[in-house]
Amino acid sequence: MSNTPSPEPSCCPRCAKLARARARFCDACGTPLHPGETSHSDREGELKHVTVMFADIVNSTDLVAGLSPDDAEAILNPTVTIMLDAVQAFGGIVNQLRGDGVLALFGAPQSQEDYALRACFAALRMHERTRSSEQRMSLRVGLASGLTFLSTTGISIAGVYGAFGSTLHLASRLQSMAHPDSTLCDASTRVAAGPSVEFTSLGQKALRGFSNQQDVFVLTGVHHRISRFSEAVSRGLSPLVGRDSELAELNKIAARVLAGTSAAVSITGEAGVGKSRLAWEFTEQLQAGGWRIVQADAVSYGRDVPYQLIGSVLRSTFGIDPSIEPSASADGIRKQVAEIGDATVHLGALLSLLALPLGEDAAAWDELDPLHRGDALRDTVRTLFNAISSRRPAVLLLEDLQWGDEQSRRLLDFAPSSGCRLLLLATRRPDFTPTMTGRATSVISLAAISSSDTQRLMREAFPGVADESLRQRLVARSAGNPFFLEELARNVLATDISDDAGHTHQPEIPPTIQAVIAARLDRLDAEHKRIVTAAAALGNRFSLQILRAVFDSRSDASFRQSLRSLCGSGTLQQSDTDEASFSHALIQEVAYSRLPRGQRRDLHSQIVAALLRIHSDRLDEHAEMIVYHAALGEVWEELLKAAVIAGRRAAGRSAYLEASRIFDHGITACRHLPHSSDRLRSEIDPLRAA
């Protein structure tokens, strides 16, 4: 029997009601009972879409049987190190390390737009490196993707999270049934990874602990030159709407380049606003007019990989096929460089950037000291593009420049020679501004498209969405973001969102959109993120007075500064002195959906306490709002009071269905409160009014 004494119940500092033992908020008014403590949301973590990886060494027990622990470590550790390096190379975190394997998470603690793709790359690298290692051990890997609760409560080890949810169990089951040297994935990983990953279906399999059979896939490889936008092109692009002025501006710049003046342009905008779509339309027109197009995509995990972007640029320039032997590709490049006929193209520099065997050029490259190697790299890139653009006009299209590595950006920051006709065209997010000294850069900023253009896009791209009311809901929900509209509409067409009565309900946000928005939210600092989370509980449009009251411990100047920063980043927008809203309704939905149930309850109870403080003399006017937040915050005393007022008001206006719903909240509150004659009367009165 424990000798630990039960904590003494405390009284609410606002209403003086006796609180339950261990309660953190007053059941009567929602006021925090221990305001000095760390908040619930700070301690418990959040819900995230992640890919979970289980990986281990096949037959590790047999490999170390009869060996001492240090000899066992010497045998297994090199392979485990390969696994660790692969996880970290693609931005994952190792959450558990065992003697023969790892549990890794992708998409945590920072959300990542391409968490599943990163996990697939990491798994493939593990297999590749272990097969070529001295130990030549075999691995089994399981990948599963889904919503997972990540918590740091009770864990004092930096970088380690308590991870909970069926996704972990599914990844473990897949790893157990994988054959040596293979990776098994669930259907969610296959969808989230996108078109650049190759899978082979094994059909549906029964897995222990899962009532329904699961679709299982073998990870077989990747297409290095396929992006999500490439998939959109192959599927058939939606019409380009609302970008006539931007396209006209790009064509004016192209005309100046054609006349002999090189230029640089950045197309900026938030994710999904149509940067790649505009760039594709523009370069297709130029290609039809005889321009040469060199395109390269920066990848999100390549920011810390030196020369990743320039390597992609050069592979596109020389048309390197990854399926061809590296030595054959190197020979092909030597022939193309010979045709250029410029001695400043250093073959050693070029082949090293492409990670191809240097062969006969290795000796000359090895003789250069680091300073001269840097000069050779810069001269080679500049000479190469001068040669290309002197023959015919050329566009160097760099997609997602915000993810490009610094070394590559430096090599691409050069001033073309006079007479060259080179247009450097980059797409990037607005929160990234590269420093370019070699040339002046024009900026074309893309905002959301208008409501009429969004409706036109809806009609022309998705005629299968026939219900007018549903179309309008999708248009409103997308808020002028073409990618969001397309993903929402495809999700509707692929999902049955009707109930038995034939009414359509609100469709879920597709994982593709959730990943983009979640990554954006995680780029906020901790304090701004807390404000966004509280605002999300208030709704898409909210009172700044109420939000300010939730953060009453902060100074007014600090709160206002945070608000300005959030508006400046495009997360929020302030309409007047007391009201603000989310810049996009889906940001509010995603921010709120990441809150675990306990944190939601605490946050809504804090909002109730704020409402009671700032509207103490006008509570009747705000009864409906109090009902909403008190029900979610389980503030039973205030819920009962507000439900009686709001329910009677609704009944008096003949809104009987609404009144019935509100009275149900009041009855629920009664069931959670101590019984008394007054309480019984409170429960009976709504029934009489109804």
C-alpha positions as MATLAB code, in Angstrom:
seq = 'MSNTPSPEPSCCPRCAKLARARARFCDACGTPLHPGETSHSDREGELKHVTVMFADIVNSTDLVAGLSPDDAEAILNPTVTIMLDAVQAFGGIVNQLRGDGVLALFGAPQSQEDYALRACFAALRMHERTRSSEQRMSLRVGLASGLTFLSTTGISIAGVYGAFGSTLHLASRLQSMAHPDSTLCDASTRVAAGPSVEFTSLGQKALRGFSNQQDVFVLTGVHHRISRFSEAVSRGLSPLVGRDSELAELNKIAARVLAGTSAAVSITGEAGVGKSRLAWEFTEQLQAGGWRIVQADAVSYGRDVPYQLIGSVLRSTFGIDPSIEPSASADGIRKQVAEIGDATVHLGALLSLLALPLGEDAAAWDELDPLHRGDALRDTVRTLFNAISSRRPAVLLLEDLQWGDEQSRRLLDFAPSSGCRLLLLATRRPDFTPTMTGRATSVISLAAISSSDTQRLMREAFPGVADESLRQRLVARSAGNPFFLEELARNVLATDISDDAGHTHQPEIPPTIQAVIAARLDRLDAEHKRIVTAAAALGNRFSLQILRAVFDSRSDASFRQSLRSLCGSGTLQQSDTDEASFSHALIQEVAYSRLPRGQRRDLHSQIVAALLRIHSDRLDEHAEMIVYHAALGEVWEELLKAAVIAGRRAAGRSAYLEASRIFDHGITACRHLPHSSDRLRSEIDPLRAA';
ca = [
       0.000    0.000    0.000;
       1.369    3.424   -0.964;
       2.306    5.844    1.794;
       2.123    8.802   -0.579;
      -0.526   11.193    0.728;
      -3.298   12.258   -1.609;
      -3.006   15.886   -2.659;
      -5.232   18.228   -0.724;
      -8.131   19.715   -2.709;
      -7.794   23.434   -3.347;
     -10.252   26.270   -3.776;
     -10.668   28.243   -6.976;
      -9.042   31.677   -6.677;
     -11.918   33.217   -8.678;
     -15.173   31.616   -7.502;
     -13.927   29.972   -4.261;
     -15.503   26.625   -5.197;
     -13.781   23.539   -3.807;
     -11.852   21.807   -6.592;
     -11.307   18.105   -7.174;
      -8.023   16.573   -6.043;
      -5.389   16.845   -8.797;
      -7.668   19.128  -10.850;
      -5.802   21.770  -12.816;
      -8.847   23.883  -13.722;
     -11.962   24.811  -11.783;
     -14.978   22.701  -12.756;
     -17.211   25.672  -12.060;
     -15.584   28.518  -13.965;
     -12.550   27.075  -15.774;
      -9.987   29.238  -14.003;
      -6.489   27.669  -13.745;
      -5.960   26.429  -10.183;
      -2.160   26.458  -10.369;
      -1.264   29.217  -12.855;
       2.451   28.974  -12.095;
       2.687   25.404  -13.374;
       3.684   24.454  -16.877;
       0.607   24.307  -19.046;
      -0.891   21.032  -20.121;
      -0.118   21.721  -23.775;
       3.546   22.400  -22.973;
       3.946   19.078  -21.165;
       2.059   16.525  -23.175;
       3.030   16.815  -26.823;
       0.858   16.769  -29.923;
      -0.636   14.676  -32.693;
       1.457   14.432  -35.851;
       1.356   12.621  -39.159;
       4.592   10.647  -39.250;
       6.178    7.606  -40.845;
       7.388    5.058  -38.318;
      10.339    2.823  -39.221;
      11.259   -0.418  -37.517;
      14.510   -1.929  -38.811;
      16.662   -4.749  -37.498;
      19.429   -7.142  -38.458;
      18.283  -10.558  -39.662;
      19.336  -13.492  -37.431;
      21.254  -11.214  -35.085;
      20.793  -13.674  -32.218;
      22.538  -16.444  -34.161;
      25.298  -14.068  -35.242;
      26.320  -13.285  -31.661;
      25.501  -16.619  -30.010;
      28.268  -17.614  -27.596;
      30.119  -14.304  -27.914;
      30.990  -11.919  -25.131;
      29.011   -8.635  -25.066;
      31.946   -6.601  -26.387;
      32.557   -9.055  -29.237;
      28.828   -8.961  -30.062;
      28.989   -5.163  -30.174;
      31.987   -5.274  -32.518;
      30.037   -7.471  -34.959;
      26.674   -5.669  -34.905;
      27.615   -2.041  -34.323;
      28.970   -1.252  -37.839;
      25.645   -2.259  -39.363;
      23.630   -0.432  -36.704;
      25.745    2.656  -37.432;
      24.813    2.391  -41.117;
      21.164    2.349  -40.084;
      21.615    5.400  -37.846;
      23.420    7.333  -40.571;
      20.682    6.578  -43.107;
      17.947    7.813  -40.768;
      19.784   11.020  -39.948;
      20.774   11.688  -43.573;
      17.111   12.062  -44.513;
      15.991   14.070  -41.515;
      14.568   11.296  -39.331;
      15.137   10.850  -35.615;
      16.156    7.614  -33.915;
      13.666    7.243  -31.095;
      14.884    3.890  -29.813;
      18.214    2.189  -30.393;
      18.520   -1.512  -29.779;
      21.526   -3.745  -30.079;
      20.395   -4.985  -33.470;
      18.065   -2.311  -34.804;
      16.304    1.023  -34.566;
      12.891    2.598  -34.180;
      12.915    5.844  -36.154;
      10.374    8.591  -36.814;
      10.100   10.791  -39.905;
       8.031   13.950  -39.607;
       8.938   14.565  -35.964;
       9.608   16.571  -33.941;
       9.373   19.063  -36.820;
       6.653   18.214  -39.323;
       7.951   17.482  -42.821;
       6.001   17.773  -46.057;
       7.635   14.635  -47.451;
       8.029   12.516  -44.310;
       7.098    9.253  -46.051;
       9.426    9.893  -48.999;
      12.318   10.516  -46.606;
      11.615    7.230  -44.817;
      11.627    5.330  -48.123;
      14.952    6.873  -49.145;
      16.425    6.008  -45.744;
      15.279    2.380  -45.980;
      16.737    1.983  -49.468;
      20.041    3.486  -48.370;
      20.204    1.093  -45.406;
      19.871   -1.906  -47.688;
      22.343   -0.503  -50.222;
      25.036    0.316  -47.666;
      24.728   -2.918  -45.677;
      24.963   -5.025  -48.840;
      28.208   -3.299  -49.802;
      29.669   -3.252  -46.280;
      32.323   -5.605  -45.008;
      29.835   -7.426  -42.747;
      27.227   -7.858  -45.544;
      24.387   -8.328  -43.076;
      20.746   -8.434  -44.124;
      18.057   -6.113  -42.808;
      14.287   -6.270  -42.457;
      12.466   -2.929  -42.454;
       8.842   -1.993  -41.849;
       7.320    1.418  -42.653;
       3.872    2.650  -41.628;
       2.413    6.161  -41.805;
      -0.389    7.780  -39.869;
      -1.463    9.970  -37.003;
       0.726    9.424  -33.943;
       0.785   11.017  -30.513;
       4.237   12.286  -29.559;
       4.870   13.067  -25.919;
       7.837   14.150  -23.839;
       6.007   13.723  -20.532;
       8.127   11.771  -18.080;
      11.024   11.477  -20.550;
      14.222   13.301  -19.652;
      16.377   12.116  -22.565;
      16.891   14.835  -25.172;
      15.526   13.932  -28.595;
      13.493   10.955  -27.352;
       9.700   11.040  -27.564;
       6.976    8.853  -26.238;
       5.246    7.706  -29.430;
       1.799    6.124  -29.262;
      -0.771    4.866  -31.731;
      -1.560    1.987  -34.038;
       0.962    3.242  -36.602;
       3.836    1.992  -34.437;
       2.294   -1.441  -34.066;
       1.645   -1.663  -37.801;
       5.255   -0.786  -38.635;
       6.454   -3.420  -36.166;
       4.217   -6.108  -37.700;
       5.399   -5.223  -41.214;
       9.023   -5.426  -40.145;
       8.439   -8.857  -38.620;
       6.950  -10.288  -41.812;
       9.489   -8.733  -44.199;
      11.916  -11.032  -45.998;
      15.659  -10.418  -45.550;
      16.932   -7.423  -47.537;
      13.428   -6.025  -48.024;
      11.161   -3.244  -46.776;
       7.411   -3.634  -46.343;
       5.108   -0.592  -46.292;
       1.457    0.061  -45.592;
      -0.965    1.767  -47.996;
      -0.669    5.145  -46.277;
       3.100    5.196  -46.814;
       2.659    4.298  -50.468;
       0.239    7.195  -51.019;
       2.182    9.741  -48.945;
       5.529    8.892  -50.581;
       4.307   10.089  -53.969;
       5.077    9.117  -57.555;
       8.847    8.973  -57.288;
       8.774    5.764  -55.237;
       8.247    2.294  -56.702;
       6.282   -0.394  -54.889;
       5.086   -3.925  -55.595;
       1.770   -4.938  -54.074;
       1.553   -8.105  -51.983;
      -2.211   -7.748  -51.637;
      -4.050   -7.791  -48.342;
      -2.467   -9.544  -45.406;
      -3.753  -10.498  -41.961;
      -1.551   -8.940  -39.279;
      -1.646   -9.884  -35.629;
      -3.531   -7.321  -33.559;
      -5.418   -5.795  -36.512;
      -9.042   -6.786  -37.063;
      -9.008   -5.816  -40.741;
      -6.577   -7.088  -43.344;
      -3.963   -4.551  -44.384;
      -2.731   -3.670  -47.877;
       0.986   -4.454  -47.914;
       3.601   -3.261  -50.412;
       7.278   -4.009  -51.022;
       9.479   -0.941  -51.483;
      11.501   -1.581  -54.657;
      13.131    1.686  -55.732;
      12.838    5.359  -56.594;
      12.629    7.504  -59.706;
      15.118   10.285  -59.057;
      13.701   12.539  -61.756;
      10.011   12.365  -60.862;
       8.403   14.957  -58.590;
       4.837   15.480  -57.430;
       4.414   18.084  -60.146;
       5.607   15.546  -62.721;
       2.778   13.328  -61.542;
       0.354   16.210  -62.058;
       1.666   16.686  -65.609;
       1.260   12.999  -66.445;
      -2.220   12.970  -64.901;
      -3.217   16.065  -66.851;
      -2.864   19.594  -65.554;
      -5.797   21.697  -64.504;
      -6.217   24.925  -66.479;
      -4.038   27.848  -65.449;
      -6.394   30.550  -64.167;
      -5.844   33.949  -62.650;
      -2.199   34.286  -63.703;
      -2.444   36.298  -66.942;
      -0.584   39.337  -65.611;
       2.237   37.259  -64.100;
       2.634   35.267  -67.319;
       2.746   38.494  -69.316;
       5.491   39.852  -67.029;
       7.543   36.674  -67.506;
       7.169   36.952  -71.281;
       8.457   40.548  -71.171;
      11.557   39.384  -69.291;
      12.046   36.546  -71.801;
      11.922   39.076  -74.646;
      14.761   41.055  -73.044;
      16.817   37.874  -72.658;
      16.159   36.983  -76.279;
      17.556   40.390  -77.227;
      20.836   39.529  -75.487;
      20.412   40.516  -71.817;
      20.572   37.709  -69.289;
      18.160   37.921  -66.338;
      17.110   36.268  -63.090;
      13.541   35.915  -61.798;
      12.086   34.452  -58.601;
       8.474   33.300  -58.443;
       7.475   33.418  -54.779;
       4.375   32.289  -52.923;
       3.090   29.967  -50.250;
       2.912   26.222  -50.843;
       0.193   25.290  -53.312;
      -0.400   28.761  -54.711;
       0.796   27.712  -58.187;
       4.491   28.591  -58.546;
       5.423   25.372  -60.354;
       2.277   25.530  -62.487;
       3.131   29.037  -63.705;
       6.774   28.116  -64.316;
       5.711   25.037  -66.310;
       3.304   27.032  -68.495;
       5.984   29.646  -69.153;
       8.817   27.236  -69.969;
       6.544   25.138  -72.211;
       5.915   28.246  -74.307;
       9.640   29.012  -74.462;
      10.568   25.447  -75.366;
       8.105   25.558  -78.246;
       9.918   28.710  -79.370;
      13.301   26.981  -79.509;
      14.645   27.697  -76.018;
      16.636   25.099  -74.134;
      15.193   24.218  -70.724;
      17.412   22.910  -67.928;
      15.359   22.037  -64.854;
      16.431   20.881  -61.395;
      14.508   20.374  -58.167;
      15.960   21.073  -54.745;
      14.792   18.469  -52.240;
      13.844   19.203  -48.652;
      16.423   16.816  -47.191;
      19.171   18.197  -49.463;
      19.726   21.492  -47.654;
      22.528   19.913  -45.623;
      23.920   17.845  -48.514;
      26.754   19.791  -50.193;
      26.269   20.294  -53.943;
      22.958   18.401  -54.050;
      21.231   21.056  -56.156;
      24.118   21.696  -58.570;
      24.440   17.945  -59.036;
      20.786   17.825  -60.051;
      21.351   20.790  -62.403;
      24.278   19.058  -64.108;
      22.461   15.735  -64.420;
      19.667   17.576  -66.206;
      22.150   19.505  -68.354;
      23.959   16.390  -69.573;
      20.878   14.143  -69.627;
      22.397   11.533  -67.328;
      20.371    8.339  -67.039;
      20.725    6.914  -63.495;
      20.228    3.384  -64.843;
      23.446    3.586  -66.901;
      26.771    2.489  -65.410;
      28.596    5.466  -63.799;
      31.731    4.894  -65.892;
      29.671    5.023  -69.094;
      28.029    8.276  -67.947;
      31.477    9.748  -67.248;
      32.634    8.844  -70.751;
      29.541   10.496  -72.224;
      30.264   13.716  -70.320;
      33.855   13.764  -71.584;
      32.532   13.686  -75.156;
      30.073   16.535  -74.519;
      32.755   18.669  -72.854;
      35.068   18.070  -75.812;
      32.360   19.485  -78.090;
      32.216   22.667  -75.960;
      35.957   23.121  -76.573;
      36.705   25.402  -73.613;
      39.750   24.584  -71.493;
      38.269   26.265  -68.392;
      35.837   23.354  -68.021;
      37.671   21.185  -65.510;
      36.616   17.580  -65.985;
      37.679   16.622  -62.489;
      35.458   19.347  -61.023;
      32.533   18.371  -63.219;
      32.737   14.643  -62.467;
      33.164   15.244  -58.742;
      30.014   17.391  -58.651;
      28.167   14.544  -60.349;
      29.654   11.911  -58.001;
      30.955    9.983  -61.015;
      34.298    8.131  -61.234;
      37.100   10.526  -62.191;
      39.207    7.864  -63.895;
      42.045    9.419  -65.853;
      41.123   12.893  -64.524;
      41.616   11.930  -60.878;
      45.317   12.823  -60.726;
      44.826   16.399  -61.979;
      41.951   16.950  -59.534;
      43.863   15.516  -56.572;
      46.788   17.853  -57.212;
      44.649   20.967  -56.627;
      44.569   22.505  -53.169;
      41.118   23.425  -51.682;
      41.320   27.055  -52.851;
      42.050   26.141  -56.456;
      39.423   23.409  -56.376;
      36.841   26.063  -55.442;
      37.983   28.217  -58.357;
      37.771   25.241  -60.708;
      34.208   24.462  -59.582;
      33.029   28.055  -60.131;
      34.799   28.431  -63.493;
      33.405   25.110  -64.725;
      29.773   25.957  -63.905;
      30.022   29.490  -65.357;
      31.741   28.334  -68.548;
      29.270   25.518  -69.039;
      26.203   27.788  -68.931;
      27.893   30.504  -70.950;
      28.480   27.901  -73.664;
      24.911   26.613  -73.509;
      23.270   30.049  -73.629;
      25.553   31.431  -76.347;
      24.250   28.869  -78.834;
      20.537   29.415  -78.166;
      18.476   31.056  -75.418;
      18.266   28.912  -72.307;
      16.291   28.767  -69.072;
      17.767   27.325  -65.905;
      14.705   26.475  -63.798;
      15.396   25.826  -60.113;
      12.357   24.503  -58.243;
      12.018   25.018  -54.463;
      15.159   27.081  -54.086;
      14.477   27.456  -50.342;
      15.674   23.861  -49.971;
      18.858   24.315  -52.004;
      22.200   23.815  -50.272;
      24.395   26.862  -49.765;
      27.354   25.488  -51.755;
      25.190   24.993  -54.845;
      23.659   28.464  -54.573;
      27.150   29.963  -54.494;
      28.177   28.139  -57.669;
      25.001   29.310  -59.424;
      25.563   32.929  -58.374;
      27.538   34.091  -61.413;
      27.196   36.836  -63.993;
      26.840   35.384  -67.524;
      29.171   36.733  -70.206;
      27.886   39.429  -72.542;
      26.025   38.026  -75.495;
      24.759   35.044  -73.524;
      21.009   34.589  -73.358;
      20.406   32.891  -70.022;
      17.311   33.229  -67.852;
      17.672   31.942  -64.300;
      14.147   31.174  -63.082;
      13.605   30.033  -59.498;
      10.530   29.145  -57.461;
      10.715   29.644  -53.708;
       8.702   30.225  -50.553;
       8.307   33.865  -49.457;
      10.115   33.342  -46.141;
      13.370   32.588  -47.991;
      15.337   35.289  -49.792;
      18.643   34.171  -51.342;
      21.578   36.532  -51.501;
      22.569   36.838  -55.162;
      25.504   39.093  -56.025;
      26.091   37.995  -59.603;
      22.912   39.547  -61.010;
      19.837   41.558  -60.062;
      16.758   39.400  -59.497;
      13.172   40.313  -60.355;
      10.495   38.965  -58.010;
       7.007   37.894  -59.053;
       4.856   37.267  -55.982;
       1.828   35.013  -56.297;
      -1.182   35.621  -54.080;
      -4.287   33.445  -53.819;
      -6.461   33.476  -56.932;
      -9.804   35.270  -56.819;
     -13.093   33.625  -55.887;
     -14.325   33.790  -59.485;
     -11.113   32.177  -60.769;
     -11.372   29.490  -58.080;
     -14.934   28.727  -59.158;
     -13.841   28.557  -62.789;
     -11.049   26.138  -61.842;
     -13.581   24.037  -59.947;
     -15.985   23.877  -62.897;
     -13.395   23.114  -65.573;
     -11.121   20.738  -63.666;
     -13.708   18.799  -61.653;
     -16.993   18.495  -63.540;
     -17.580   15.262  -61.598;
     -18.362   17.287  -58.476;
     -21.921   17.972  -59.537;
     -23.452   19.136  -56.265;
     -23.482   22.942  -56.358;
     -23.505   23.303  -52.580;
     -20.493   20.983  -52.273;
     -18.639   22.880  -54.994;
     -19.165   26.149  -53.157;
     -17.948   24.603  -49.899;
     -14.770   23.379  -51.587;
     -14.171   26.781  -53.182;
     -14.607   28.524  -49.827;
     -12.452   26.011  -47.982;
      -9.564   26.247  -50.446;
      -9.503   30.069  -50.143;
      -7.928   30.592  -53.549;
      -5.129   28.037  -53.214;
      -5.233   25.915  -56.395;
      -3.358   22.951  -54.905;
      -5.649   22.853  -51.880;
      -8.716   22.980  -54.134;
      -7.471   20.174  -56.348;
      -6.528   17.926  -53.439;
      -9.840   18.574  -51.667;
     -11.812   17.879  -54.855;
      -9.915   14.658  -55.627;
     -10.477   13.514  -52.073;
     -14.213   14.143  -52.448;
     -14.364   12.220  -55.735;
     -12.474    9.280  -54.195;
     -14.428    9.187  -50.918;
     -18.056    8.657  -50.028;
     -18.934   11.698  -47.916;
     -22.699   11.144  -47.861;
     -24.666    9.841  -44.898;
     -27.624    7.463  -45.045;
     -29.979   10.389  -45.653;
     -27.943   11.534  -48.665;
     -26.494   14.618  -46.952;
     -22.834   15.412  -47.543;
     -20.615   15.992  -44.534;
     -17.383   17.949  -44.283;
     -14.651   15.900  -45.999;
     -11.393   15.291  -44.154;
      -8.304   17.275  -45.049;
      -6.123   15.102  -47.321;
      -2.721   14.117  -45.866;
      -0.956   16.042  -48.650;
      -2.466   19.317  -47.432;
      -2.038   18.457  -43.762;
       1.682   17.827  -44.278;
       2.228   21.183  -46.014;
       0.374   23.169  -43.353;
       1.839   21.232  -40.416;
       5.370   21.915  -41.666;
       4.509   25.605  -41.937;
       3.170   25.686  -38.369;
       6.255   23.945  -37.016;
       8.465   26.664  -38.484;
       6.918   29.095  -35.977;
       8.738   29.660  -32.717;
       7.248   28.116  -29.576;
       5.485   31.244  -28.321;
       3.899   32.052  -31.677;
       2.826   28.440  -32.017;
       1.028   28.602  -28.653;
      -0.868   31.697  -29.764;
      -1.879   30.036  -33.044;
      -3.065   26.941  -31.175;
      -5.217   29.002  -28.797;
      -6.591   31.008  -31.710;
      -7.469   27.755  -33.500;
      -9.613   26.731  -30.519;
     -11.499   30.035  -30.846;
     -12.255   29.394  -34.515;
     -11.286   30.668  -37.953;
     -12.330   34.205  -36.966;
     -11.839   35.274  -33.376;
     -11.828   38.123  -30.883;
      -8.385   39.452  -30.036;
      -9.723   40.506  -26.641;
     -10.542   36.897  -25.762;
      -7.257   35.596  -27.167;
      -5.381   38.251  -25.202;
      -7.209   37.205  -22.017;
      -6.037   33.610  -22.472;
      -2.455   34.928  -22.406;
      -3.030   37.437  -19.610;
       0.346   36.632  -18.029;
       2.144   38.141  -21.018;
       2.697   41.868  -21.391;
       0.487   43.673  -23.864;
       3.521   44.819  -25.869;
       4.817   41.250  -26.169;
       1.423   39.947  -27.258;
       1.025   42.677  -29.878;
       4.508   41.996  -31.225;
       3.690   38.298  -31.598;
       0.457   39.188  -33.358;
       2.304   41.453  -35.808;
       4.815   38.693  -36.514;
       2.073   36.142  -37.177;
       0.284   38.542  -39.502;
       3.558   39.357  -41.238;
       4.266   35.656  -41.814;
       0.851   35.193  -43.419;
      -0.471   32.896  -40.698;
      -3.036   35.355  -39.330;
      -4.625   38.508  -40.667;
      -6.087   41.324  -38.588;
      -9.289   42.816  -39.936;
      -9.805   45.512  -37.289;
      -8.646   46.446  -33.815;
     -10.484   43.622  -32.043;
     -10.886   40.880  -34.641;
      -8.468   38.681  -36.518;
      -8.704   35.527  -38.571;
      -6.526   32.826  -40.023;
      -5.191   33.664  -43.454;
      -6.522   30.309  -44.573;
      -9.299   28.290  -42.965;
      -7.323   25.057  -43.414;
      -4.506   26.426  -41.234;
      -6.998   26.717  -38.380;
      -8.333   23.208  -38.989;
      -4.880   21.622  -39.051;
      -3.653   23.572  -36.010;
      -6.697   22.469  -34.005;
      -6.606   18.856  -35.206;
      -3.069   18.426  -33.808;
      -4.273   19.020  -30.250;
      -4.713   15.858  -28.159;
      -8.027   15.576  -26.325;
      -6.662   16.563  -22.917;
      -5.033   19.699  -24.270;
      -8.204   20.652  -26.116;
     -10.176   20.329  -22.912;
      -7.721   22.488  -20.971;
      -7.586   25.132  -23.672;
     -11.365   25.442  -23.936;
     -11.651   25.673  -20.149;
      -9.141   28.535  -20.212;
     -11.258   30.246  -22.856;
     -14.322   29.889  -20.614;
     -12.401   31.500  -17.752;
     -11.359   34.333  -20.087;
     -14.951   34.881  -21.215;
     -16.151   35.043  -17.628;
     -13.504   37.622  -16.767;
     -13.948   40.007  -19.668;
     -17.748   39.683  -20.034;
     -18.685   39.309  -16.377;
     -21.468   41.907  -16.655;
     -22.817   40.658  -20.018;
     -22.659   36.879  -19.784;
     -26.195   36.417  -21.145;
     -25.133   37.948  -24.469;
     -22.333   35.407  -24.814;
     -24.204   32.343  -23.557;
     -23.962   30.443  -26.846;
     -20.191   30.914  -27.020;
     -19.850   29.833  -23.392;
     -21.918   26.700  -24.120;
     -19.602   25.768  -26.977;
     -16.350   26.186  -25.059;
     -17.666   24.945  -21.698;
     -18.892   21.706  -23.313;
     -15.491   21.075  -24.903;
     -13.670   22.227  -21.763;
     -15.928   20.212  -19.428;
     -16.614   23.270  -17.267;
     -19.884   21.805  -16.030;
     -21.140   24.574  -13.730;
     -20.831   27.290  -16.361;
     -22.103   24.973  -19.069;
     -25.322   24.399  -17.160;
     -25.921   28.096  -16.536;
     -25.196   29.117  -20.130;
     -27.196   26.221  -21.609;
     -30.360   27.276  -19.757;
     -30.004   30.863  -21.000;
     -29.049   30.019  -24.586;
     -31.565   27.175  -24.869;
     -34.466   29.321  -23.708;
     -33.406   32.058  -26.111;
     -33.337   29.622  -29.021;
     -36.724   28.163  -28.076;
     -38.185   31.649  -27.803;
     -37.104   32.250  -31.414;
     -38.718   28.976  -32.545;
     -35.296   27.450  -33.221;
     -36.364   24.218  -31.560;
     -33.711   21.888  -32.975;
     -30.988   24.243  -31.834;
     -32.668   24.634  -28.449;
     -32.839   20.863  -28.048;
     -29.130   20.535  -28.812;
     -28.233   23.233  -26.287;
     -30.469   21.721  -23.588;
     -28.758   18.367  -24.148;
     -25.498   20.048  -23.170;
     -27.146   21.316  -20.009;
     -28.432   17.862  -19.109;
     -24.939   16.436  -19.703;
     -23.556   19.038  -17.302;
     -26.084   18.022  -14.642;
     -24.883   14.448  -14.813;
     -21.364   15.553  -13.933;
     -22.363   17.810  -11.029;
     -23.390   16.910   -7.460;
     -27.099   16.183   -7.063;
     -29.303   18.779   -5.368;
     -32.853   20.088   -5.602;
     -31.592   23.177   -7.425;
     -29.695   20.959   -9.818;
     -32.780   18.817  -10.459;
     -34.802   21.957  -11.133;
     -32.143   23.115  -13.597;
     -32.455   19.825  -15.432;
     -36.254   19.844  -15.509;
     -36.666   23.497  -16.574;
     -35.049   23.006  -19.989;
     -37.358   20.070  -20.661;
     -40.371   22.244  -19.867;
     -39.069   25.022  -22.095;
     -38.520   22.570  -24.928;
];
